[in-house]
Amino acid sequence: MADQFFDFAALQAIERYKLLCGIVVPRPIALVTSVDARGRVNAAPFSFFNAFSEDPAQVVLGLQHKPEGGPKDTTRNIARAQAFVVNMVDEPLAELMNICATDFPPDVSEIEELGIATAPCRHIAVPRIAAAPFALECKRIVTLAFSDTREMLIGEVLAVHARDGLADPASHYVDTGAYRPIGRLAGTAYCHQGEVFKMERISYETWRQRRNNR
């Protein structure tokens, strides 16, 4: 049976979007808080997001402009304040995250409109969402523009706030059983963490022994 082939040069942007969003799954969700020039706190979810490096500690956000042109609130706010918070999304926060995706007017704060409790950060003047399982304080490092509508933002993680019981302060391991993140699929589909399984990494010598014993 022949494989299906999709030449991205022959596809429209929406068609590429559907394929990528359905293939690269599940994606972590960043509920990003930022502050505008008048001090209003914006909260917007991003699923084009991931950790990028640990030394320096960096995360990457895919920023999209408005269909009619011009940056969205989060993009504009980060460019001005040079700081933002990535609030991770778990099961209890899922519904609130989805409402934050509503296209609120620029002068309406999702935080105020939805009555979301916030807490201060240590290193930046942007508040975090108090109910978030993890909140990453970030400063903007660089933004790369690839078109009039797409930018890639790299931010440095300055600190992490963790809900009590989710991360061991001695080992720094996260309790995957207690942390119940949700993942982004395609369209309106999301997923739960589901069953967790482990696979130990083996050495090359162990691999050779296994191969020779077959």
N, C-alpha and C positions, 0 to 999 in steps of 0.2 A: 504494500500500500504506500502510495506516494505521500510525503509530508506536505502539509499546507504551507504556503509561503506568502508572507506579507512584506512587500517592499515599501518601506516607510516613505520613500521618495514619491510614491504614487498614491499615498493616502492623505486625506485631509486631517487637520489637527484633531478634530473630534474623534476620528477613527483611530488615530494613534493613541489618544487619551483612553479610549475604551479598552484597547488591547493592553496597554501598560498597567492600567488600574486593575485589570482582571488577572494579569500575570504576576506582577510584583506584589504578592500578598503573603500574609497580612502585614500591613504597614502600621507602625506606631503612630499615635496621634499626639500632636502637641497643641494644647490649648494655651495659646500665647497671650499674655497680658502685656500691654504697652500703655504709655501715657502720652496724651496730646499736649499741645502748647498751653491749653487752658487747665491742665491737670486732670482731665477726664480719663478714666481708665477703660481701655478697650480690651475685649476678650474675643479671640477668634481661633477656631480650630484649623490645624494644618495636618494633612496626611502625607504630603510630600516633605517628609522630615525624617532625620535619623541622626544617630551619633556618628561622628566622623573620625575622631582621634582622641587619645587619652593623654598625649604629651606633645603639644598642649591639649588640654581637654576642649574639644570643639564639637559643635552640632551644626547641622546644615538645614536650612529652611528653603523650600521652593516658594517664591513669592509671585503672585499673579496680579496683574493690574485689572482695573475695572473694564467691562466690555466696551464702554463708551470712551475709554481712555483715562489715563491718570492713575496714580498709585492708590491702592486700597489703604484703609486706615492704619493697619499694622505696619505696612511698608513705610508710610509717611512718618509715623510715630517713631519708629526705630531709627530712621535717617536723622530725625531731629534730636532725639534723646540719647542715641547710641547705646541703648540698653533695652532689655526685654526679659521676660520670665517664661520659660517653658514649663507649664503645668501638665504633668502626665495625667492620662485619663484612665481611670479604672471603672469597674462596673457601677459603683454608686454614683459616679460623676458623668456617666454616659448620657443620660437624658439632658442634663444641663449643658453639656458640650454641644449636643445636637441643636438646642435652642439658640446657643451662641452663634451657630452658623446662619441664623436668620439675617437677612440683609437690612440691619438697622441703619437709620440715617447717620451720617458722620457726627452729628451733634448729640447723639443718644449713646450713652454709655451702657453697654450690656451689663456691666457690674451693678450699676444703679437700677437699671430697668428690671433686672431679674432678682435684685436683692442678694447678690452673691457676697458672702463674707470674705474679706481679704485680710492679709497679715503683712507686716512690713518685711522687706528684705534687709540684709546686712550691708551689702556692698553697692547696691544701686537704689535709685529713688522710684523704682517701679514696684508696686505691691504684687504679691503672689496670691493665688486662690487658697484660702485656708483649708479647704476640704481636699485639696489635691494630695494623692499619696506621695508624690515626689514633685518638688518644684526646683527648677534649675535657674539660678541667677546667671544671666548672660550679658556680656557686652559685645557690641558689634565689632567684628574684625575687618571684614571686607564684604562688599556686595558686587557681584558680577552680573552685568546686564547682557542677556543673550538676544533679546529682541525688544520691541516696544512694549511687550506685555509680560515678559518673563525675566525674573531676576533670581539669582541664587545667593542667599545670605549665609555667611559663615560667622558664627558667634562663639566666643570663648566662655566656657562654663567656669564661673568664679566660685560657686558654692552650690550645695544641694541641701534642701530642706526635706526631711523624710518623716512621714507619719510614724509615730512610735510603734515599734514592733516589726517594721518592714525591713530594716537594714541593721546588721550587727555592727556596732561601733568598734569592735575589736578586729574582726575579720574583714569587715566591709562587704560581706556577701549579702545579697538581697534574698529574703525569704520568698521564693516563687509561689509557695502555697498560699501565703497570706496576701501577697500582691496579686490582685486580679485585674490585670490590664485588659482592655479591649483592643482589637485590631480592626483596621479599616480594610474592607474588601472593595468591590466595585459597586457603583450606583448607590443604592441606599442600604447596602449590606455591610454588616459588621460581624465580628466573631468574638467569642469568649476565649479565654486562655486555653481551655480544654485540658486534656490529659498531658502531663509532663513526663518525658522519658529522657534517660541519660545515655550517652555513648562516650566511653573513655578514649582519649587519643592515645595511640600506640606508637612505639618507637619503630624506626626502620628495621632494627635487628629483630624485634618481635614479629614484624611483618614477614621478614625472610624466613624465620622459623616456621611460621604458620604455612607459608607457601611451600616450603620444603617437606612439611609433614603431610601434605595432601596426597 
